[in-house]
Amino acid sequence: MAHTDIMVLGAGIVGTSVALHLAKRGAAVALIDRAGPGEGTSYGNTGIIEGNTIFPQVFPSDFTALARIALKRAPEANYHLSFLPRVVPWLAAFRAASRPSRLIETARFMRPLFARAVAEHETLSAEAGTERYLRHDGWLKLYRTDAGFAKQSRELELAKEYGIANVPLDRDQARALEPSLAPVFRHAVHWTGAVSVSNPLALTRGYAARFAAVGGLSLGGDARTLHRAGSGWCVDTAAGPIDAGDVVVALGPWAPDVLDGLGIKLPLAVKRGYHRHFRPQGNAALSRPVLDAETGYCLAPMEQGIRLTTGAEFAARDAPPTPVQFDRLLPAARELFALGEPIEAQPWMGARPCFADSRPVISRAPRQRGLWLAYGHGHWGLSLGPATGRLIAEMMTGATPFCDPKPYGADRFTQ
Ligand SMILES: Cc1cc2nc3c(=O)[nH]c(=O)nc-3n(C[C@H](O)[C@H](O)[C@H](O)COP(=O)(O)OP(=O)(O)OC[C@H]3O[C@@H](n4cnc5c(N)ncnc54)[C@H](O)[C@@H]3O)c2cc1C
């Protein structure tokens, strides 16, 4: 049987970053996935490295918003009725975590990771030669109404406190940055410090190539074959069984497929999301991602075209796609930007792995020696992959972690 120091299960942006950080620190590392690096959830996101994020997504607090979602009229959210009974406890916890005091607490707990989001990507990209995929011109949040903009006041106050750069703009100032946007909005905020990615798949592939260059081993294999082997762990791969003393589960929305069988049942839900690429009409163009905040979708310029991404869908991870949100939001998107023909026949679907408190788990697994967890990054896995990789690599190699890992401990669910 082949032997390595550490196996990392899952080669999304999180697992690939974990593997690269460990290999850079001299460990012998095998990165195992059943597909190629970055082909899962990490393929299809909006491409925003959101160092600016302060508040997480929240459970709607006003009746009108809830009613629109319940009646399946909301562009920003959808659900499968048959799935709701399964997700009720998670939704209750999500609602509790959406209270103002909890949001402030979440912002504080998450700040150390977000503060490193851009810098850690820049470091890995400089080493991997993937800087060409990073755009350093921030992103825009647009507000169609004064009331919608006013709701951001607390976020802008906190941004000042945390020193997070942003520039509130009126419609004309925003259109000076993005002339192809139609004047259908009243306010914008330019989060100038954020970075966006023109091809998230190529970025993860670039980090995986760097991992190979520093001696890492990428293997095809099914993580569900993980089992105890003596004092360590073994996985069956296409190249035969391999064992290691330590294993990191970085399987994003698929983590429970492995962890449930080991008795580690953390309350993960998925928020499914879709994207579709469109050709711009005529000379229409975007330089950076744009959020139409009150409608709940993003437009992001990608190498493949203008990527339109949707908000959350509460449904079983593996249930057939139901991309009904496109019908609800396309009129608003076409009003804002001259979208032409769709490029693919069908939208892409992914599943954001989400804990109700909007924090990932980056820690040792409870009660399983040599098992580590790095998953549940929800809406922010692209942003936080490299920072997560650094943090867990520092924890595993006995270095001083760059931040206190306690808020991301699995034990917050088990104590
Ligand atoms: C529409 C949408 C927009 C988003 N926009 C943003 C954004 O702008 N910014 C941001 O920061 N985040 C964004 N996200 C979130 C982000 O994409 C995710 O948080 C992130 O990709 C999760 O990465 P991961 O590595 O944990 O999971 P994944 O990328 O899903 O990786 C898990 C890997 O595990 C592998 N795997 C699964 N099962 C097995 C098995 N049995 N054996 C072997 N391998 C297995 C998969 O093949 C996959 O490669 C968005 C998500 C969506 C859906």
The ligand as an ORCA input file, in Angstrom:
! r2SCAN-3c Opt
* xyz 0 1
  C     -24.050     30.357     -7.773
  C     -22.912     30.467     -6.790
  C     -22.193     31.667     -6.689
  C     -21.136     31.773     -5.772
  N     -20.377     32.912     -5.756
  C     -19.302     33.023     -4.916
  C     -18.452     34.156     -4.954
  O     -18.620     35.068     -5.757
  N     -17.431     34.202     -4.057
  C     -17.187     33.204     -3.176
  O     -16.261     33.324     -2.367
  N     -17.935     32.073     -3.163
  C     -18.990     31.964     -4.014
  N     -19.764     30.828     -4.011
  C     -19.477     29.774     -3.041
  C     -18.299     28.923     -3.454
  O     -18.383     28.554     -4.821
  C     -18.250     27.660     -2.582
  O     -18.297     28.017     -1.218
  C     -16.937     26.906     -2.829
  O     -16.803     26.597     -4.190
  C     -16.876     25.639     -2.007
  O     -15.622     25.055     -2.300
  P     -15.240     23.633     -1.752
  O     -13.863     23.372     -2.186
  O     -15.584     23.557     -0.308
  O     -16.289     22.651     -2.474
  P     -16.282     22.066     -3.966
  O     -15.737     23.040     -4.940
  O     -17.650     21.537     -4.222
  O     -15.255     20.865     -3.876
  C     -15.596     19.616     -3.332
  C     -14.913     18.555     -4.170
  O     -15.221     17.277     -3.607
  C     -15.293     16.352     -4.681
  N     -16.050     15.174     -4.241
  C     -17.333     15.118     -3.850
  N     -17.658     13.862     -3.486
  C     -16.546     13.119     -3.650
  C     -16.241     11.752     -3.430
  N     -17.164     10.892     -2.968
  N     -14.999     11.322     -3.700
  C     -14.060     12.169     -4.183
  N     -14.283     13.479     -4.400
  C     -15.517     13.943     -4.142
  C     -15.971     17.119     -5.784
  O     -15.708     16.521     -7.054
  C     -15.383     18.510     -5.613
  O     -14.276     18.713     -6.468
  C     -20.830     30.695     -4.920
  C     -21.547     29.496     -5.035
  C     -22.555     29.375     -5.967
  C     -23.283     28.059     -6.085
*
